[in-house]
């Protein structure tokens, strides 16, 4: 249904899909966060930083690249990195190829914490999402959210 202002309001099934996504994704992130903080003393957002660094071949990435991967602003990520650096989990240094850039890398402690926390995170991801889906649904979720990411990257 479109109103006088050209807004295409969500119908019943669309509204159901949207609300289910919003509430479930928030609660899933809250649950995964709680499991990581209780088990390992690391927040979900900090864990995600360590994962992104671990995925880079040498464990080091530019702050601007990390911000893009994490859907974060550079200023928010800088604050987060200060906390992680103070905890000894990451190390920042100037980019030798671009004096304005900053490289961030995993420390030995950061890698160790990631290795300890990863089984907890994977168990939670399986228990609270992956194992609730059939293989076909997993493929559909992957396809749908890849499309959403590509759209948002273009926007």
N, C-alpha and C positions, 0 to 999 in steps of 0.2 A: 504494500500500500504506500503510495506517495502522497504527501500532503501539499498544501499550497506553497510551501517553501522549497519543494523539490526533494524533501527528505524521504528516502526509502526506508520506512520503519521496518524493524524485524517482525516477521510473522511468528506464530507459535513455535514451530520447529526450529527456526533460526534463533529465536530468543533462548530456547532451551539449550541449543548447542553452544551459544555464546556464554550463557551463565554457567553451564557445566564446566566449560573450559576455564573460565576466570576463577571460579571457586576451587575447582580441583587443582589447577596449577599453583595457586597460592598455598593451598593446604599441603600439597606435595612438597613444595619448597620448604615450608615450615617444618614438616616432618623430617626431611632430609637434613635440614639445618640442626634440628634438635638432636638427631642421632649422631651427627658429627661433633657437636659441641659436648654432648654428654660423654661420648666415647673417646674423643681425642683432643678436646679443647680448641677446636678450629671451627670457624663459621663456614657455612656453605659458600658464601661469596669468596672467602679467603681460599677455601679448598679449590674453587674453580680457577683462581689465579694460578695456583700451583699446578693444576692439571694443564692449563694452557702453556705454561712454561715447560712442563715435562714433554709436551707434544712437539716442541721445537727441537730439531736434531741436536743442537748444542746446549739446550736448556736456557737459552738467552733470547730475549725478544725486545724490540723497541716498544716503549710505552704507548706510542700511538697505535701500533698494531694490536697490542694487548687490549687497549680501550675498545677498539673496534670488535675484537673477538668476544669481549665480555659484555658488549652493549653498555659501556660505561663512558662517562666523560673523563677527559684527561685529568681534570682537577680532582674528581672523586677518586679516580684510580691512584693519583699521586698521594692522596691522604691515606688510602688503603695500603699502598706500598710502604709508606713511612712506618706504619704499624707493623707490617710484615718484616721490614728490615730491622726494626728495633727488637723483634722477637728472634732475629737471626735466621729467618726462613728464606729471605731473598737478599740479593746484593745489587745495588744500583751503581752504575758508573757511566761516565760520558761516552757517547758513541764516537769512536775514533774516526769514523767516516763522515760524521755530521756533528760538529761541535754543539749544535743546538739540541741534538737528540740525546736521549738517555736510554741505556740498555739495562734491562733487569734480568737477573739470572737466579736460578735456584741455588741455594747453598746445600751443603751436605745435610744439614739439619732439616732443611725444607724438603729435600728428596726423601729423607727417612720418614718424616711425618706423613708425606704423601703416600708412601708405601704402606704405612701402618693404617692410615685412614681409608685408603681405596677399597679394601674389602668391605668395610662398613657401608660405604657409599654404594657400591655395586649391589650389596645385599638389599639395601633400601630401595634402589632403583628397580631391582627385580620384584621385590615383594609388593611395592606400592604402585607399580606401573607395568613393567615389561611382562611379568608372568600372568597378569590379568588379561593380556591381549593374546589373540591367536596370531600365528605368524602372518596371516593376511592382514590383520589389523595393524600389526607392527609395521608392515610395509606401507600401509595406507598412512599411518601417522608420520612415518619418515617422508613420504612423498608430499603430504600436505604441508608439513612445517618447512621442508626444503623450499617449496613454492613460496611460502610466506616470507622466509628469509631472503630469497632472491628478490621478491617484490620490495621488501623494506630496504634492501641494499640499493635498489634502483631509485627509490623515492628520494 
